[in-house]
């Protein structure tokens, strides 16, 4: 990076040299020749030397501005940009078209690879400061902060972070979904105009585009150029790809603000969320690796500081639901411990008045009628079995049928203020003072922008954690924030920051407690919430077939150690599908592994197989939670291959999954990518057993399935191995070890102290 001043000549102003950030094969180039920071390039590394950028200005076409149009760091009409503007704001309708120009360009506080650019518009009375940094793995971070320098209020309507996309991009990919079907991909051609994905849920949303990407035609997991972005924000947002009439394309995102939601008094500041961006010339897997590298470099990343492996979880929801009887819960704890479970989580139903989902939210006191001795007897039993104890909470919500709502009706968020004594309105009556939003799952949103409501929730959670040995909170949030308001004004922005502050303060007070972000499953999965939590719940759906897609695409951004993935009951609670245990276990293996099943009902064969599956996860979790994620571009849509390869290439674990019946009689030779091509490896099928009559539909299996086989990494990647004929909705787990390491068994990852030995089904 070079921010040195260029020498001035007669009649010219001194301009900084171009800003050129490069790391891990990715580069960002910003030119200051015109006095405005101009985005010239984001993508492949351009090498150590730059040409004279002043000679490379664009031509001026007919019927256009008399000077080349600048794509600014904040695109603006004052420079001729006719695409989506980077900043929309005004002063009572005036100062609507900013003309930001460079004030300073400096090295950033994060050392090499970071910079801070400041732009001002004295006429509009605003200053915008932009922070940029490229992390070690090539992930770019960008955010703006705008200060009102003027004498009166300035309304911010949008302040977006954008980056240029190379002309080779012809396709857009993003994600969408719904409850129990999150993170499903969709593709469309990139044409002139704007593709916008808006999230107005007040949370990230089940249909959120966790990743928005533009790339070359047909880009896949392992091939093609890709430019991708993610906005680290848990409130309303928009992501977009915008192609202007001159052919230039930008990709970006912004917080989606309500009417006059951000109104800045003089000297007040608005700061955007971080935009995270990555470039790859080798497909989506390299985008994933950039995100994983950033996550795992954080000092507070789970396992990084403590060295503690991610514990195997039992959540009792699908075992008992609201039926909290101590003998049954004690039986579950004893059974779970015997199987190797390390964390026991008591879900919804433990607090006052909570016999179903229509009442009790907000009354965060242990229900004395159900728990006359408090939670202590269960916690003591769980701890006595050597497990951690976790508890479900939903602090951001309130039932109208609760002591809290009756005492403080004005603490319920809505489009208009509510009287503190509850008079003058009836819940939900249109047009009345204090009208409430429509109910969602019988609940409303607690207005945490109200300092008294915020303090009440903090105090209750703080007391629960101080009075009980709780190591883990499953923090749920089960509704959209429709008509979210405080004091008659839109407040999604302020509510989101209030939730962040609540999490930050609780973590500061209880640094040993881990927190999971659950939001009706996967409706709040983003890097904003993950800066404050230790994992996300990818979906309320434990159906292994649905989870294959949900986890594959959630894992495009979020590493497996942060995505809760559980073995559910034989017949799924949410879909009614029935799956063999091997398919459910193989699916759950590639995440933060756990169980959500009434273990008391296991037959002896299920108990034995489940114990083997848990041991298998413990054997490989060090690898799964530290290695490189790999997804093959499998030509048969009925088959999916994914895996994790150790950073040093010494071992790997792959899963071959059959999600449907294939068009071919046999799957043919399936390749195992990303191994060291010069090394020799031993490949073994480790789960299920080769003679499992449920998993396969074949007369004779490939010979290597029972004996294992040795081949070079180059052979496995290019020629592959003949695979067995899997029944649909079944899978096969393949262990791969460098031949000179095979005799020693798998190397435990840096955070795995299980000491478990290989468990074979063959």
PyMOL commands that set and color helices and strands:
alter all, ss='L'
color gray80, all
select helices_A, chain A and resi 53-56+77-79+284-297+317-320+326-339+376-384+403-407+409-411+451-467+492-509+529-531+544-554+560-562+581-589+599-601+604-624+704-707+713-718+739-742
alter helices_A, ss='H'
color red, helices_A
select strands_A, chain A and resi 19-23+26-31+38-44+87-90+101-107+114-121+126-134+140-148+154-159+161-165+171-176+184-189+193-199+212-215+226-231+237-243+249-255+262-264+269-271+275-280+313-315+343-346+388-393+397-398+444-445+472-475+485-486+489-490+514-517+535-537+563-568+592-596+628-631+639-645+651-658+669-670+680-687+709-712+721-722+730-738
alter strands_A, ss='S'
color yellow, strands_A
deselect
rebuild
show_as cartoon
